[in-house]
Amino acid sequence: MAADRLRVALLVYRGNPHSGGQGVYTRYLARELVELGHQVTVFAGQPWPVLDEGIRFVGVPSLDLYRQPDPFRFPRLGELRSPADLAELAIMCSGGFPEPRTFSWRVRRVLSARKGLFDVVHDNQTFGTGVLDLMRDGWSVLGTCHHPITVDRSLDLAHAGSWRRSLSLRRWYGFLAMQKRVARQLPRIVTVSESSKRDIVAQMGVRPERLAVVPIGVDHERFRPRPDVAVVPGRIFTTASADVPLKGLVPLLEALARLRDEHPGAHLVVVGRMREDGPIPAVLSRLGLDGPAVRFVSGVSDDGMARLYAEAAVAVVPSLYEGFSLPAAEAMASGTPLVATTGGALPEVVGPSGRSGLLVTPGNPGELAAAIGRVLAEPGLAAQLAEAGRRRVLERFTWRACALATAEHYRWVIDREPVAERRVSPARVAAAAAATAAATAGNVGPC
């Protein structure tokens, strides 16, 4: 192994970028690490990740109980082949979320046959008990915590609406006790903002000296100003989830209803699915926003997302809390004027209000409406925010900078204690390498 070349096993229990920020982080961090000369193998559960050329992939299949179009499915008896399968089914049937726990068990088993192939194991917010077992097996382990899921739990409980819903949510978030316990024992956790660091210390009990802040990046080549794409007058764009109170879609819809009194052409495009049995249809009806005022789109490609940003007169991140906010960074990189809240790390990403974006109080429809209205009514302000936002991203939030800093933390963990390779015979290393080469042929496919 070259002195500066690291062999990284990158773990993610849900790999697809459309499943959330963990999948985006996995894809772009792996790509930039490979560009820097490192070797990266992604070990992921379903839905499978989207990876670029040069990145090895080993699938770690689960029962995939939440897959579309049949979420919460009951598997066939023939699918139950291991204790992890039985635990995954039992936890799901009892209302819990099993994937962090059961993925960690499965990936430990997969890695046990590959000792000596990797210098460091990077866990992307699984924090399952199997990750601690990897440390006990002799692996050098580092974790990433984008933000503590305790925040999601608190906000969901605050919007529960009934004691039955509250009980259901408490059971769903039952994995948090495990994640706290595991996180406290890892020698190094990378997080994405100072805001997240403070919350991890306060809510997960991780010691501050074990945490390091490495901001994530944005694909600034894909998300860039597009002079060839015409801005749609009155177009407001957001990626706020319809079913997660934390993302603040309801306050944004209330702001839109107010805004249309002065800007009747204002309309909202939301990337995401709207459940017909969820709360949003009733909100749209109450606010008189049925019809063309609000449009939901899903299954959007990367290039399609870039075009949606370019078409928008203003992008909005209405979240009550963000550990970082890729949508905010993508909007700024695209040269799209941005309105965001002060929830969580958003001020760190956007900067002072009025420079690279306008900031408002989380959950305040009046402030949202006023800020969006300013951008729509003041072309000079919109142009200033667009130019400054792009500049801020290029200076602070690139995936290359993220990869360089993360690799330094890999080296810290490796130097802290011996790597597994030093205790494994050359013959076993060669056999494990052959098995991984076969599993990763073509860059896709399960183990």
PADO-973918 format. One record per residue (C-alpha): x, y, z; residue in three letters. Coordinates in steps of 0.001 Angstrom, whole numbers, padded with zeros to 6 digits, always signed. Layout:
<sites>
XYZALA/...
</sites>
This chain:
<sites>
+000000+000000+000000MET/+001299+003443-000905ALA/+002036+005489+002186ALA/-000677+008036+001447ASP/-003279+005689-000055ARG/-006027+004557+002287LEU/-008397+001630+001846ARG/-011788+002630+003145VAL/-014881+000546+003912ALA/-017780+003031+003845LEU/-020976+001757+005497LEU/-024509+003068+004863VAL/-027640+001170+005865TYR/-029821+002928+003227ARG/-027673+003721+000231GLY/-029863+005483-002324ASN/-029540+009299-002585PRO/-033337+009600-002880HIS/-033648+007995+000587SER/-032019+011010+002206GLY/-028815+012911+002777GLY/-026874+009824+003861GLN/-026996+008447+000319GLY/-025868+011765-001188VAL/-023006+011965+001305TYR/-021938+008403+000516THR/-021894+008974-003235ARG/-019948+012225-003331TYR/-017556+011566-000464LEU/-016628+008213-002046ALA/-016152+009847-005447ARG/-013831+012549-004106GLU/-011834+010105-001973LEU/-011191+008022-005086VAL/-010200+011169-007013GLU/-007637+011814-004255LEU/-006137+008358-004853GLY/-007798+006357-002070HIS/-009618+003049-002521GLN/-013258+003047-001395VAL/-015662+000140-001090THR/-019246+000994-000169VAL/-021149-001581+001896PHE/-024835-000666+001672ALA/-028337-001915+002238GLY/-031388-001379+000081GLN/-032361+000766-001680PRO/-029004+000381-003397TRP/-026704+003389-003740PRO/-025889+005353-006862VAL/-022099+005319-007204LEU/-019619+006752-009671ASP/-016970+004916-011644GLU/-014050+003615-009618GLY/-016000+002953-006420ILE/-016377-000654-005352ARG/-019706-001832-004020PHE/-020732-004761-001839VAL/-024453-005070-001208GLY/-025573-006099+002273VAL/-029144-007273+001592PRO/-031880-006866+004172SER/-035489-008022+003980LEU/-036221-004550+002538ASP/-039487-004315+004463LEU/-040158-000686+003524TYR/-039678-000993-000218ARG/-042108+000513-002676GLN/-044771-000265-003710PRO/-045419-002569-000728ASP/-043967-000950+002424PRO/-044370-002820+005730PHE/-044648-006038+003767ARG/-044625-009459+005460PHE/-041826-011601+003950PRO/-042197-015200+002855ARG/-041005-017785+005372LEU/-038217-018795+002993GLY/-036726-015293+003282GLU/-036105-015692+007027LEU/-032640-017239+007015ARG/-030756-015630+009894SER/-031193-014102+013366PRO/-030904-010679+011711ALA/-033853-011519+009439ASP/-035970-012605+012397LEU/-035044-009500+014393ALA/-035787-007211+011442GLU/-039268-008691+011045LEU/-040007-008729+014777ALA/-038975-005096+015310ILE/-040969-003943+012277MET/-044068-005857+013404CYS/-043829-004264+016850SER/-043709-000761+015377GLY/-039964-000129+015571GLY/-037377+000724+012923PHE/-034896-002160+012697PRO/-032491-001225+009903GLU/-029620+000444+011817PRO/-029396-002494+014220ARG/-029781-005347+011733THR/-027572-003763+009044PHE/-024767-003414+011580SER/-025024-007122+012412TRP/-024977-008142+008767ARG/-022121-005864+007739VAL/-019990-007128+010618ARG/-020422-010646+009259ARG/-019545-009513+005724VAL/-016417-007675+006896LEU/-015252-010590+009036SER/-014314-012388+005808ALA/-012363-009356+004567ARG/-009946-008590+007377LYS/-006782-007032+006054GLY/-008435-005431+003028LEU/-009235-002093+004671PHE/-007362+000391+006810ASP/-010466+002054+008238VAL/-014214+001453+008518VAL/-016345+004588+008134HIS/-019856+004189+009511ASP/-022341+006666+007999ASN/-024797+007181+010891GLN/-025708+003530+011472THR/-024385+003423+015047PHE/-025611-000135+015497GLY/-024203-002619+017976THR/-022401-004430+015164GLY/-020227-001331+014707VAL/-018931-001738+018263LEU/-018272-005399+017509ASP/-016145-004326+014547LEU/-013993-002300+016932MET/-013673-005306+019224ARG/-012659-007372+016175ASP/-009680-005053+015657GLY/-010943-002637+013001TRP/-010182+001076+013115SER/-013631+002710+013080VAL/-014858+006271+012544LEU/-018479+007457+012387GLY/-020399+010321+010787THR/-023416+011834+012520CYS/-025141+014387+010279HIS/-027370+015450+013164HIS/-028793+013627+016179PRO/-032073+011904+015303ILE/-033222+012911+018783THR/-034156+016238+017132VAL/-036460+014478+014643ASP/-038006+012526+017488ARG/-038723+015638+019566SER/-040306+017517+016662LEU/-042389+014523+015593ASP/-043674+014083+019152LEU/-044518+017783+019351ALA/-046739+017349+016271HIS/-048136+013929+017234ALA/-051689+015137+017827GLY/-052834+012145+019907SER/-051517+009844+022595TRP/-051750+006856+020240ARG/-049568+008617+017685ARG/-047169+009598+020441SER/-046819+005988+021599LEU/-046274+004866+018011SER/-043523+007432+017474LEU/-041775+006514+020719ARG/-041651+002908+019575ARG/-040469+003849+016059TRP/-037564+005823+017494TYR/-036603+003015+019846GLY/-033277+002569+018005PHE/-032050+005890+019413LEU/-031016+004393+022757ALA/-028704+002029+020861MET/-027304+004808+018682GLN/-026488+006959+021704LYS/-024731+004069+023419ARG/-022654+003217+020342VAL/-021780+006823+019467ALA/-020383+007455+022939ARG/-017829+004666+022448GLN/-016438+005566+019016LEU/-013018+007250+019165PRO/-013936+009868+016537ARG/-017233+011135+015117ILE/-017312+013554+012208VAL/-020289+015888+012021THR/-021249+018507+009480VAL/-021716+021732+011465SER/-021047+023398+014798GLU/-024800+023325+015429SER/-024887+019547+015031SER/-021817+019204+017244LYS/-023514+021100+020075ARG/-026661+018996+019740ASP/-024742+015701+019633ILE/-022954+016628+022852VAL/-026162+017756+024568ALA/-028565+015085+023321GLN/-026386+012018+022711MET/-023848+012468+025488GLY/-020792+012277+023206VAL/-017706+013939+024662ARG/-016780+017120+022721PRO/-013175+016046+022184GLU/-014375+013026+020206ARG/-016231+015209+017697LEU/-014823+016961+014629ALA/-016686+019311+012286VAL/-016231+018690+008558VAL/-018808+020547+006435PRO/-020213+018562+003551ILE/-020126+019741-000038GLY/-022297+020260-003058VAL/-021815+019159-006658ASP/-021055+022686-007848HIS/-020482+021528-011430GLU/-023976+020080-011739ARG/-025661+022737-009599PHE/-024518+025919-011307ARG/-026045+029005-012916PRO/-027799+028076-016161ARG/-028197+031090-018468PRO/-029774+028758-021045ASP/-032714+028010-018699VAL/-035415+030665-018363ALA/-036586+031571-014873VAL/-040323+030948-014478VAL/-041938+034114-013067PRO/-043351+033532-009576GLY/-041800+030045-009291ARG/-040969+029036-005701ILE/-039039+025799-005282PHE/-038490+023560-002266THR/-037510+019998-001431THR/-039370+019987+001903ALA/-040886+016590+002680SER/-044684+016492+002901ALA/-044693+013975+005742ASP/-041936+015225+008074VAL/-042908+018143+010357PRO/-039210+018999+010798LEU/-039002+020102+007139LYS/-041553+022897+007602GLY/-043760+022420+004543LEU/-046963+023499+006310VAL/-045585+026950+007305PRO/-044397+027379+003713LEU/-047860+026568+002357LEU/-049382+029068+004784GLU/-046837+031647+003592ALA/-047753+030940-000033LEU/-051441+031507+000685ALA/-050615+034940+002155ARG/-048165+035773-000609LEU/-050657+035173-003409ARG/-052725+038153-002273ASP/-049951+040471-003521GLU/-048328+038092-006036HIS/-051179+036116-007628PRO/-048763+034389-009986GLY/-046717+032903-007148ALA/-046733+029114-007216HIS/-044800+026353-005489LEU/-043029+023279-006854VAL/-042232+020658-004209VAL/-039874+017753-004845VAL/-041458+014846-002998GLY/-044544+012673-002849ARG/-047757+013815-001208MET/-049609+011024+000550ARG/-053336+011256-000073GLU/-053940+009949+003463ASP/-051438+012398+004987GLY/-052039+015862+006450PRO/-051125+017954+003399ILE/-054301+017532+001267PRO/-056398+018965+004114ALA/-053955+021875+004506VAL/-054142+022658+000779LEU/-057925+022624+000905SER/-058030+024828+004009ARG/-055717+027394+002421LEU/-057444+027384-000973GLY/-054305+026103-002684LEU/-055946+023279-004618ASP/-055025+023243-008289GLY/-051986+024773-010026PRO/-050736+026831-007064ALA/-048845+023809-005665VAL/-047311+020966-007654ARG/-045539+017886-006265PHE/-042951+016081-008390VAL/-041000+012908-007586SER/-038453+010612-009178GLY/-036445+013614-010376VAL/-032989+012910-011833SER/-029882+014848-010787ASP/-029989+016880-013985ASP/-033722+017402-013506GLY/-033080+018798-010029MET/-030474+021188-011401ALA/-032983+022414-013971ARG/-035677+022933-011316LEU/-033310+025138-009321TYR/-032464+027100-012464ALA/-036152+027661-013277GLU/-036974+028954-009794ALA/-037309+032636-009026ALA/-036573+031753-005398VAL/-035672+028574-003504ALA/-036943+028080+000039VAL/-035661+025892+002877VAL/-038448+026224+005493PRO/-037064+023612+007890SER/-037572+023841+011612LEU/-034123+022268+012003TYR/-031238+021211+009756GLU/-027950+019562+010639GLY/-026472+021127+007502PHE/-028928+021411+004538SER/-027824+020212+001131LEU/-030848+021901-000500PRO/-029644+025283+000768ALA/-026150+024676-000591ALA/-027535+023376-003896GLU/-029704+026474-004316ALA/-026758+028786-003645MET/-024491+026807-005991ALA/-027177+027080-008680SER/-027269+030849-008399GLY/-030878+030716-007203THR/-031915+033364-004636PRO/-032494+031639-001296LEU/-034861+032136+001617VAL/-034214+029867+004609ALA/-034942+029693+008308THR/-032517+029985+011200THR/-033257+026364+012220GLY/-030207+024405+013345GLY/-027161+024868+011106ALA/-028830+026925+008370LEU/-027181+030215+009465PRO/-023779+028466+009209GLU/-024562+027391+005661VAL/-026259+030563+004412VAL/-024291+033176+006337GLY/-025662+036471+007695PRO/-029139+037330+006471SER/-029101+039629+003453GLY/-025767+038488+001993ARG/-026123+035004+000474SER/-029757+034524+001441GLY/-032568+035848+003580LEU/-033099+034177+006977LEU/-036380+034031+008899VAL/-037669+032486+012133THR/-038559+028781+011824PRO/-042293+028076+011644GLY/-043247+031700+010960ASN/-045432+031954+007803PRO/-045585+035741+007978GLY/-041800+036147+007887GLU/-041517+033539+005128LEU/-044119+035333+003004ALA/-042427+038707+003487ALA/-038954+037393+002579ALA/-040160+035502-000494ILE/-042144+038544-001561GLY/-039023+040726-001324ARG/-037080+038429-003627VAL/-039927+038276-006147LEU/-040380+042069-006106ALA/-036724+043213-006039GLU/-034639+041990-009020PRO/-031527+043721-007679GLY/-031749+041878-004367LEU/-032370+038572-006151ALA/-029265+039045-008318ALA/-027124+039972-005304GLN/-028209+036900-003325LEU/-027641+034639-006326ALA/-024083+035849-006956GLU/-023048+035838-003295ALA/-024563+032403-002696GLY/-022595+030807-005515ARG/-019397+032435-004292ARG/-019960+031207-000733ARG/-020377+027595-001868VAL/-017192+027636-003944LEU/-015252+029070-001008GLU/-016613+026792+001734ARG/-018674+023795+000639PHE/-016976+021542-001906THR/-016786+017760-001766TRP/-013032+017925-002385ARG/-012537+019908+000837ALA/-014816+017463+002671CYS/-012830+014451+001424ALA/-009453+015976+002282LEU/-010520+016744+005854ALA/-012229+013366+006330THR/-009093+011509+005189ALA/-007098+013293+007887GLU/-009510+011931+010500HIS/-009125+008450+009001TYR/-005375+008760+009581ARG/-005930+009881+013168TRP/-008065+006817+013911VAL/-005622+004469+012162ILE/-002633+005856+014077ASP/-004541+005549+017349ARG/-004440+001738+017300GLU/-003184-001054+014999PRO/-005217-001879+011906VAL/-006703-005339+011449ALA/-004261-006191+008622GLU/-001353-006484+011059ARG/-002985-009469+012748ARG/-004074-011379+009618VAL/-002060-013824+007552SER/-001123-012895+003939PRO/-002987-015960+002658ALA/-006232-014833+004292ARG/-005781-011314+002914VAL/-005359-012717-000612ALA/-008466-014909-000280ALA/-010560-012025+001012ALA/-009343-009796-001840ALA/-010419-012379-004401ALA/-013868-012653-002788ALA/-014355-008884-002814THR/-013171-008580-006421ALA/-015763-011160-007448ALA/-018534-009473-005445ALA/-017758-006030-006839THR/-017386-006982-010495ALA/-019289-004461-012552GLY/-019440-002056-009596ASN/-022927-003201-008573VAL/-024697-006105-006924GLY/-025302-007644-003532PRO/-022839-009663-001580CYS/
</sites>
